[in-house]
Amino acid sequence: MARGMMTLVGLLLAAPALAQSDQNARWCRGEDGASLEQTISGCTAVIERKSDTPQQIALAYSLRGGAMYYKGDPVRAIGDYDQAIALDPTFARAFNNRCWARAVVGRAQEAIADCDESLRLAPNVANTLENRGFAHLKLGQYDRAIADYEAGLRLDPPNKWDFLYGRGLAKLKKGDTSGAADVAAAKALHEKIADEFASYGVR
């Protein structure tokens, strides 16, 4: 997922580095102890100066989108991911970020399309499989959700509780009581995992 599950540092993966090392660029990258407001301000300055390459500006949009998301505004985050993708249609991470944000706001079918494209560009990324699994879960496509969570688990992600809980819920919702073991295992690893899923609209 994106939550505690997608950090600003994580947004930098597989992305081009911002060329400048000035304060705005450092804030945009989340450096120097930047707050979310400073990240947004720094990325906005990088975007508006228009002196960077399209890929670098795309990164700034994606990082600003991440900060917007964590400030509680996934709709504006999606707008920034739209801009990032328009500038760099090969930016797998931006597709993945938009996949998650769209799933959270209830645009799960579009989210799946984004995760599909992200996985085409960057196969076998556990977080992308997790995000797509969550979108399938929201749509009631439980077998597909289970398949994505299981594929992600085979990649040995650090946040196994997300995958276990999602898989467990999907199993329980389709009447498979073995899902209870997954849910219990997830809660043993992260006691607030049920609250997190509930906050994203899944119980």
N, C-alpha and C positions, 0 to 999 in steps of 0.2 A: 504494500500500500504506500501511500504517500506520507502520511501523518508523522509519527515519530519514526515512520518507516521511510520517509523520503526527506533527507536533509539537504540544506543548501550546498553542503560539500558534495553530496551525492549528485546534485544537478550538474556538477562539473565533469562527471565521467563521460568519456568519449566525446568531449566537446573541445573546440579550439580555444586556446588561451587568449585572453584579452592582451593586445599588444602593449598597451601603455601600462606603466607602473605608477601612475599618479594616484592621488587620494581617491578620486571618484572610481577609478578602475579597481582599486583595492577594496573599497566598500562594496562595490558591485559583486566582487568575488566573495564577500563575507569575511574579509580579512580585517585586521586591526580591531577585532572585537566589535565589528559593525552590528548595530541593531537592525531590525527589519526596516525601520524608517530610513536609516542610513543606506542600507542595501538598495532600497527603492530609489532614493535620491541619487546615489552613485550610478546606478544602472541607467536612470533617466538621463543623466548628464552624458554618459557614454553614447546613448542612443541619439541624443539631440545634436551632438557635435558632428556626427556623420563623417568622421575622419578614419573610422576603422573599416575593415573589410566586411562584406555582408555576413560572413560566418561569425565574425566577432560581435557584430551588432545583434545577430540572431542569439548568440549566447547571452548577451546583456538582456534581451527580451525574456529569455527563458529563466534567467536568474531573478529578474524582477517579478516574473510570474510566480516563481516559487515563494518569494517574499510576500506577494499579494495573497497567495494561498494561505500562508501561515498567519497572516493578519486577519484571516476569516473571510476573504473575498474571492472564492473560487471562480466566480463569473469573470472578474477582471483578470484573474490569472489565465483563464482560457483565452481571453483576448490577446494577452501577451504571447501565449504559446502559438496562437494563430499567426502572429507577426513573425515569430521565430521560424516557423515552418515555411511561411511564404518566402522568407529570405534564404533559407537553407532547407530545401526539401529532402535532404539526406540526413537531417538532424534527428537521429533515432531517439535520443533522450527527450527532445521536445515532444515528439509523438507520444512517448510513454507518459510524460508529465500531463499532457492534455487528456490522455486516456483516463488517468486516475481522476483528474478534476471533473471530467465529464461524467464519469461513473458516480462520483459523489453527488453531483447536482441532478442526477436522474436521467442523464442522456447516455444510458448504458449501451445502446446499440451503436451509437457513434463512437463510444469509448472502445468497443471491441474492434472497430475498424482501425482506430488509431493504434491500438496495441498490436494488431495484425501487421500493420505497416512497420512499426518499431521493430518487431521480431523479424520481419523480412530484411530490414537494414542491419540489425544487430541480433542474430539468433542466440538462443539459449541464455537470455538474461533473466535471472530468477525474479527480479522485481517486476519486470514486464509480464511474465507469466502470472505472477501474483495479482497484478492489477487487472489483467484480463479475466482471471478466475473470479475476482470480485465482481466484475461487470456481469459475467455469466450468472453468478449467484443472485445478483439483483434482478436479473431477468427471469429467474426461475429455471435456468438451463443447468440443472444440477449435475448431470453427467459431465458436461463440458467444464463446469467449474472444478469438479473433482479431478479431471484429467489435467487441468492447468496447475492446480495446487500440487498434485503428485509430481508433475514434471519439474516444477520449481523446487520441490523438496529433494529431488535427485541431484540438484545442483548444490545442495548443502548450504542454503542461505543462513546468515547469522540470526535472522529473526524467524526462527522456525515456528514460533507460536502463531504468527499470522497465518501461515500455510495450514497448520494443524487445525486452527479454529475454523478457518474458512472451509476446509475439507469436511470437518466434523459437522458444521451447520448444513452443508449441502447434503451430506449423507442422511442426517436426521430429517431434513425437509422432504427427502424422497422415501422416508420410511425405513431407512437402514439404521437400526439401533446401535451398530458398531461405531457410529459417529460420536456417541457419548464418550468413548475412550479418547478420541482426538480432542474433543472439547476439554476434557479433564486434563489431558497432557498440556494443552495450550495454556490453561489457567494456572497450572503448576509452574510454568515458565514465566508467565506474565499475568498477574492477578487481575489487571484492569482490561484485559483483552476484550471481554464481553462488552464493557462500556464503550470501548473504542469502536467496535463494530456497530453498536447501537447508534453512536453519534454519526455514523455514515449511512444510517438508514437500514441496517440489517440486524435482525434479532433472531 
